[in-house]
Amino acid sequence: MNRYSRPVTRLSAAIRYASRATRTYTDSSPESSTDNSSEKVETPKQKKRVKPASGPGDASESNKIKIKGHSLLQGARLRRSFLYVPAHKERFINKALTSAADCIVLDLEDGVAPSQRATARENIKNLLHRLDKEGYKVGENQRAELCIRVNHEGWLGSKHWAYRSDKDSVAPSQELDQDLELLAVPGSVKFPVTVVLPKTNTPYDLRNIRAVVMKKRQKLGRLGHDITRLAMIPTIETALAIMNLPRFSTHTKFFSAMVFAAEDYCASLGIPRTKDHSNMLLARSSIVTLCKMAGIPPIDMVCQDFRDLEVLKRECEEGVYLGFEGKQAIHPDQIDTINKVFSLSAEEVEWATALLEAVKKNDADGTGAFEFEGKMVDRPVFRKAENILEKHRLIEEFEKDRFVTKVGF
């Protein structure tokens, strides 16, 4: 079979061309080529917005407004940038706290050598104690979601949890149990800490983790703390996890986002990570579809070329077009690019504002679908514009007091 005739190749190519807005498709069927000029429906003309003039050498396509189609997940917090921080280095933690990351993930897993994990746990415990007693310092990112990535192994299946009674507060892995002890520190409740669970193969992993943490938190409950709040984010890394995604759809109350880990997924299938990522399209699209059904943000893979911001930008744009709401980061220099691409551009906000103004005018005239900037628009397009403006408002609100300017704990 010619490789260009393969469905995955065709679909991945279509996504790339859509993101570049460089290919047009025409219908050459006899029905479409007939002259229907006599049946044209006149629609109210819209006043054209002034678009920026192209510079020398710019292609004619450069003036087109690219509407990326950001979705609005009602009630979900922003998770555009998902920064991993090796927790065994205290200076890394301090630097991350002053970054503009939406999520700061204190890593106890792959980013930390086994010999350094005790130090990493102690650093996290000290941070939680400090937040509990003093709060955030001036210049620190108080809006970031604080997360801990624990050491969960895929082999901890149902048989490893089955023998444990409901009264047991010990996880079947010593590493995991020591990590979960951090969720019973008072600061982890007062400043809610999210658990990032790697190698999540079934939703029962999340349920079992929650049960253990609730048992460990019983003493905090007696002290008047609300121990029931526990956000969890599963990481999908294996072929087994992808095949179990339908099961996750019935357990969405247990997690608040979902992460796709490309490297482990490729290792699970024994495939390379290709430049166009076409061999991961099924997995990524499946995760996005599940998350959008559940109303939670899907978070895309790490960019390996972390020093090449152009590559990072292209990957971010690809993720946006697939429906992801954020991207993992492994270096603070990646955060600004990720936040920018996963936010709304000024052109998108301008387009949405102009469209909704046109909608009001046409509603007054009793018009349903109408022509706007050379294209027919109707209710689904109106909703897209409403989503753009609402998400833009939420981002502005989120950014307004992100960093602490004065101590008022």
C-alpha positions as CSV (number, residue, x, y, z in Angstrom):
1,M,0.0,0.0,0.0
2,N,1.3,3.4,-0.9
3,R,2.2,5.2,2.3
4,Y,0.3,8.3,1.3
5,S,-2.9,6.3,1.1
6,R,-2.7,5.1,4.7
7,P,-5.6,6.7,6.8
8,V,-3.2,7.8,9.6
9,T,-0.9,9.5,7.1
10,R,-3.8,11.3,5.4
11,L,-5.3,12.4,8.7
12,S,-2.0,13.7,10.1
13,A,-1.2,15.5,6.9
14,A,-4.7,17.1,7.0
15,I,-4.0,18.4,10.5
16,R,-0.6,19.9,9.4
17,Y,-2.1,21.7,6.4
18,A,-5.1,22.9,8.5
19,S,-2.7,24.5,11.0
20,R,-0.7,26.2,8.2
21,A,-3.9,27.3,6.4
22,T,-2.0,26.7,3.1
23,R,-4.1,24.1,1.3
24,T,-7.6,24.6,-0.2
25,Y,-9.9,21.8,-1.3
26,T,-12.4,22.1,-4.1
27,D,-15.3,20.0,-5.1
28,S,-15.0,19.2,-8.8
29,S,-18.1,17.0,-9.0
30,P,-20.6,17.9,-11.9
31,E,-23.3,18.9,-9.4
32,S,-21.0,21.6,-7.9
33,S,-19.8,22.9,-11.3
34,T,-23.3,23.9,-12.5
35,D,-24.2,27.6,-12.5
36,N,-26.4,28.3,-9.5
37,S,-26.1,32.0,-9.7
38,S,-29.9,32.4,-10.0
39,E,-30.4,30.7,-6.7
40,K,-28.0,32.8,-4.7
41,V,-29.5,34.2,-1.5
42,E,-28.7,37.7,-0.7
43,T,-27.4,38.3,2.8
44,P,-26.7,41.5,4.7
45,K,-23.2,42.8,3.9
46,Q,-20.9,43.2,6.9
47,K,-18.5,46.0,7.3
48,K,-15.0,44.6,6.8
49,R,-12.5,44.9,9.5
50,V,-9.2,46.5,8.6
51,K,-6.5,43.9,8.6
52,P,-2.8,44.6,9.1
53,A,-1.0,45.3,5.9
54,S,1.5,42.7,4.8
55,G,5.2,43.5,4.9
56,P,7.6,43.0,2.0
57,G,7.7,39.4,0.9
58,D,4.7,38.3,2.9
59,A,2.4,35.8,1.3
60,S,-1.2,36.6,0.7
61,E,-2.2,34.0,3.3
62,S,-0.3,35.8,6.1
63,N,-3.2,38.3,6.6
64,K,-5.7,35.6,7.2
65,I,-7.0,35.4,10.8
66,K,-6.2,31.9,12.2
67,I,-9.0,30.9,14.5
68,K,-7.6,28.0,16.5
69,G,-10.9,27.1,18.0
70,H,-10.0,27.0,21.8
71,S,-12.6,25.3,23.8
72,L,-14.0,26.5,27.1
73,L,-14.3,23.8,29.8
74,Q,-16.8,25.1,32.3
75,G,-15.4,25.0,35.8
76,A,-12.0,23.6,34.8
77,R,-8.9,25.6,35.9
78,L,-6.2,26.7,33.5
79,R,-3.5,24.2,32.8
80,R,-1.7,25.5,29.8
81,S,1.9,25.0,31.1
82,F,2.6,21.8,33.1
83,L,6.1,22.3,34.5
84,Y,8.1,19.3,35.9
85,V,10.5,20.2,38.7
86,P,13.0,17.6,40.1
87,A,12.3,18.0,43.8
88,H,15.7,16.9,45.1
89,K,17.1,20.4,44.2
90,E,15.7,23.0,46.5
91,R,16.9,25.8,44.2
92,F,14.9,24.3,41.3
93,I,11.7,24.4,43.5
94,N,12.4,28.0,44.4
95,K,12.9,29.0,40.8
96,A,9.7,27.2,39.7
97,L,7.7,29.0,42.3
98,T,8.6,32.3,40.7
99,S,7.8,31.1,37.2
100,A,4.6,31.8,35.2
101,A,3.7,28.1,35.0
102,D,0.0,27.2,35.5
103,C,1.0,23.9,37.1
104,I,4.1,23.3,39.1
105,V,4.7,19.5,39.3
106,L,7.2,18.6,42.1
107,D,8.7,15.4,40.7
108,L,9.6,12.3,42.7
109,E,9.6,10.0,39.8
110,D,11.7,10.0,36.6
111,G,13.4,13.3,37.2
112,V,14.9,12.1,40.5
113,A,17.4,9.3,41.1
114,P,16.3,6.7,43.6
115,S,19.2,7.7,45.9
116,Q,17.9,11.3,46.0
117,R,14.2,10.6,46.6
118,A,14.4,10.9,50.4
119,T,15.9,14.3,49.9
120,A,13.2,15.2,47.4
121,R,10.4,14.2,49.8
122,E,12.0,16.2,52.6
123,N,12.2,19.3,50.4
124,I,8.5,19.0,49.5
125,K,7.5,18.5,53.1
126,N,9.5,21.6,54.1
127,L,7.7,23.6,51.4
128,L,4.3,22.4,52.5
129,H,5.1,23.3,56.1
130,R,6.2,26.7,55.0
131,L,3.1,27.3,53.0
132,D,1.0,26.2,55.9
133,K,2.7,28.6,58.3
134,E,3.7,31.6,56.2
135,G,2.0,31.3,52.8
136,Y,3.6,32.4,49.5
137,K,6.4,34.8,49.5
138,V,6.6,38.1,47.5
139,G,7.2,37.3,43.8
140,E,5.9,33.7,44.1
141,N,3.2,32.3,41.8
142,Q,0.2,31.9,44.1
143,R,-2.1,31.0,41.2
144,A,-0.1,27.9,40.1
145,E,-1.6,24.5,40.8
146,L,0.9,22.7,43.1
147,C,1.3,19.0,42.1
148,I,3.3,16.0,43.2
149,R,4.3,13.3,40.7
150,V,4.5,10.1,42.8
151,N,6.2,6.8,42.0
152,H,3.4,4.6,40.7
153,E,4.4,1.6,38.7
154,G,2.2,0.0,36.0
155,W,2.6,-3.4,37.6
156,L,0.6,-2.3,40.7
157,G,-2.6,-3.8,39.2
158,S,-5.7,-5.0,40.9
159,K,-4.1,-8.1,42.3
160,H,-1.6,-6.1,44.3
161,W,-4.4,-4.1,45.9
162,A,-6.9,-6.9,46.3
163,Y,-5.5,-8.4,49.5
164,R,-5.7,-5.0,51.4
165,S,-8.7,-4.3,53.6
166,D,-10.5,-0.9,53.6
167,K,-8.9,-0.2,56.9
168,D,-5.3,-0.4,55.5
169,S,-3.6,2.9,54.9
170,V,-0.5,1.5,53.3
171,A,0.1,1.3,49.5
172,P,1.5,-1.9,48.1
173,S,4.8,-0.2,47.0
174,Q,7.1,1.3,49.6
175,E,8.2,4.1,47.3
176,L,4.5,5.0,46.6
177,D,3.5,4.7,50.2
178,Q,6.3,7.2,51.3
179,D,5.2,9.6,48.5
180,L,1.6,9.5,49.6
181,E,2.6,10.3,53.1
182,L,3.2,13.9,51.8
183,L,-0.6,14.1,51.1
184,A,-1.2,13.8,54.9
185,V,0.9,16.9,55.7
186,P,-1.4,19.8,56.8
187,G,-0.1,22.1,54.1
188,S,-1.2,19.7,51.4
189,V,-4.8,20.2,52.5
190,K,-4.7,23.9,53.3
191,F,-3.0,24.6,49.9
192,P,-4.6,21.7,48.0
193,V,-1.9,19.5,46.3
194,T,-2.8,17.6,43.2
195,V,-1.5,14.0,42.7
196,V,0.0,13.3,39.3
197,L,-0.1,9.5,38.9
198,P,2.2,8.1,36.2
199,K,1.6,4.8,34.4
200,T,-2.1,4.9,35.1
201,N,-3.4,1.9,33.3
202,T,-6.9,1.7,34.7
203,P,-9.2,4.1,36.6
204,Y,-9.0,1.7,39.6
205,D,-5.5,2.9,40.2
206,L,-6.9,6.3,41.0
207,R,-9.6,4.9,43.2
208,N,-7.1,2.9,45.2
209,I,-4.7,5.9,45.6
210,R,-7.6,8.0,46.9
211,A,-8.6,5.4,49.4
212,V,-5.1,5.2,50.9
213,V,-4.7,8.9,51.1
214,M,-8.1,9.3,52.9
215,K,-6.9,6.8,55.5
216,K,-3.7,8.6,56.0
217,R,-5.5,11.9,56.4
218,Q,-7.9,10.7,59.1
219,K,-5.9,12.5,61.8
220,L,-6.1,15.7,59.9
221,G,-9.9,15.3,59.7
222,R,-10.1,15.1,63.5
223,L,-8.3,18.4,63.6
224,G,-11.0,20.1,61.5
225,H,-9.4,19.9,58.1
226,D,-11.4,19.0,55.0
227,I,-9.7,15.8,54.0
228,T,-12.0,14.9,51.1
229,R,-10.5,17.3,48.6
230,L,-8.0,15.4,46.5
231,A,-7.4,16.3,42.8
232,M,-5.7,13.6,40.7
233,I,-4.2,13.7,37.2
234,P,-3.5,10.4,35.5
235,T,-0.7,10.0,33.0
236,I,-1.5,7.8,30.0
237,E,1.7,6.1,29.0
238,T,1.0,2.6,27.7
239,A,-1.0,0.7,25.1
240,L,-3.0,-0.9,27.9
241,A,-4.0,2.5,29.2
242,I,-5.2,3.6,25.7
243,M,-7.3,0.5,25.4
244,N,-8.8,1.1,28.8
245,L,-9.9,4.7,28.1
246,P,-13.6,3.7,27.8
247,R,-13.3,2.6,31.5
248,F,-12.0,6.0,32.5
249,S,-15.1,7.6,31.0
250,T,-17.2,6.1,33.9
251,H,-14.7,7.3,36.6
252,T,-14.2,11.0,35.6
253,K,-15.1,12.1,39.2
254,F,-11.7,10.7,40.2
255,F,-9.5,13.0,38.0
256,S,-9.4,16.6,37.0
257,A,-7.1,16.4,33.9
258,M,-5.3,13.8,31.9
259,V,-1.7,13.8,30.6
260,F,-0.3,12.0,27.5
261,A,3.3,10.8,27.9
262,A,4.8,10.2,24.4
263,E,8.1,8.6,25.3
264,D,6.7,5.8,27.5
265,Y,3.8,5.3,25.0
266,C,6.2,4.8,22.1
267,A,8.3,2.5,24.3
268,S,5.2,0.5,25.1
269,L,4.5,0.0,21.4
270,G,8.1,-0.4,20.3
271,I,7.9,2.5,17.9
272,P,10.0,5.6,17.3
273,R,8.8,9.1,18.0
274,T,8.4,10.5,14.4
275,K,8.8,14.2,13.6
276,D,5.2,14.5,12.4
277,H,3.9,12.5,15.4
278,S,1.5,10.6,13.0
279,N,2.1,7.3,14.8
280,M,0.7,8.8,18.0
281,L,-2.4,10.4,16.5
282,L,-4.8,7.8,17.6
283,A,-3.7,7.9,21.2
284,R,-3.7,11.7,21.4
285,S,-7.1,12.1,19.7
286,S,-8.6,9.4,22.0
287,I,-7.4,11.2,25.1
288,V,-8.7,14.6,23.8
289,T,-12.1,13.1,23.0
290,L,-12.4,11.5,26.5
291,C,-11.4,14.7,28.2
292,K,-13.7,16.9,26.3
293,M,-16.6,14.5,27.0
294,A,-15.7,14.8,30.7
295,G,-15.1,18.6,30.6
296,I,-11.5,18.3,31.9
297,P,-8.3,19.6,30.2
298,P,-6.1,17.2,28.2
299,I,-2.4,18.0,28.5
300,D,-0.1,17.2,25.6
301,M,3.4,15.6,25.4
302,V,6.8,17.0,26.3
303,C,8.8,18.7,23.5
304,Q,12.1,17.0,23.4
305,D,13.9,19.9,21.7
306,F,13.4,22.1,24.8
307,R,16.0,24.7,23.7
308,D,14.4,25.2,20.2
309,L,11.5,27.4,20.8
310,E,10.4,27.3,17.1
311,V,10.0,23.5,17.4
312,L,8.1,24.0,20.7
313,K,5.8,26.5,19.1
314,R,4.9,24.2,16.2
315,E,4.2,21.4,18.6
316,C,2.0,23.6,20.7
317,E,0.0,24.7,17.7
318,E,-0.4,21.1,16.6
319,G,-1.7,20.3,20.1
320,V,-4.2,23.2,20.0
321,Y,-5.5,22.0,16.6
322,L,-5.9,18.5,18.1
323,G,-7.9,19.9,21.1
324,F,-5.3,19.9,23.9
325,E,-5.6,22.6,26.5
326,G,-2.0,22.6,27.7
327,K,1.5,21.1,27.3
328,Q,4.1,19.6,29.6
329,A,7.3,21.5,30.1
330,I,10.7,20.4,31.3
331,H,12.4,23.8,31.4
332,P,11.2,27.2,32.6
333,D,12.2,28.8,29.3
334,Q,9.4,26.8,27.6
335,I,6.6,28.4,29.7
336,D,6.1,31.7,27.9
337,T,5.8,30.0,24.5
338,I,3.4,27.4,25.8
339,N,1.2,29.9,27.7
340,K,1.1,32.2,24.6
341,V,0.1,29.5,22.1
342,F,-2.5,28.0,24.4
343,S,-4.0,31.4,25.0
344,L,-6.1,33.6,22.6
345,S,-4.4,35.9,20.1
346,A,-5.5,39.5,19.8
347,E,-6.7,38.7,16.3
348,E,-8.9,35.9,17.6
349,V,-10.4,38.2,20.2
350,E,-11.0,40.9,17.6
351,W,-12.7,38.4,15.3
352,A,-15.0,37.0,18.0
353,T,-16.0,40.5,19.2
354,A,-16.8,41.6,15.6
355,L,-18.8,38.4,14.9
356,L,-20.9,38.7,18.1
357,E,-21.6,42.3,17.3
358,A,-22.8,41.2,13.8
359,V,-24.9,38.5,15.5
360,K,-26.8,41.1,17.6
361,K,-27.5,43.2,14.5
362,N,-28.7,40.2,12.5
363,D,-30.9,39.0,15.4
364,A,-32.6,42.4,15.4
365,D,-33.2,41.9,11.7
366,G,-34.6,38.4,12.2
367,T,-31.7,36.7,10.3
368,G,-30.4,33.3,11.3
369,A,-27.3,32.2,9.4
370,F,-25.6,35.1,7.5
371,E,-22.4,36.0,5.7
372,F,-19.5,37.3,7.8
373,E,-16.2,38.2,6.2
374,G,-17.0,36.1,3.1
375,K,-18.2,33.0,4.9
376,M,-21.6,31.7,6.0
377,V,-21.8,31.6,9.8
378,D,-24.5,30.1,12.1
379,R,-25.0,29.0,15.7
380,P,-21.9,26.7,16.1
381,V,-19.7,29.5,14.9
382,F,-21.4,31.9,17.3
383,R,-20.7,29.5,20.2
384,K,-17.0,29.3,19.1
385,A,-16.8,33.1,19.3
386,E,-18.5,33.1,22.7
387,N,-16.0,30.5,24.0
388,I,-13.1,32.6,22.7
389,L,-14.3,35.7,24.6
390,E,-15.1,33.9,27.8
391,K,-11.8,32.0,27.8
392,H,-10.0,35.3,27.1
393,R,-11.8,36.8,30.1
394,L,-10.8,33.9,32.4
395,I,-7.1,34.1,31.3
396,E,-7.1,37.9,32.1
397,E,-8.6,37.2,35.5
398,F,-6.2,34.4,36.2
399,E,-3.1,36.5,35.2
400,K,-4.3,39.6,37.2
401,D,-2.9,38.7,40.6
402,R,-0.7,35.6,39.7
403,F,2.3,36.8,41.6
404,V,2.3,37.9,45.3
405,T,3.1,41.6,45.6
406,K,2.9,41.9,49.3
407,V,2.7,39.5,52.3
408,G,-0.7,39.3,53.7
409,F,-1.0,35.8,55.1
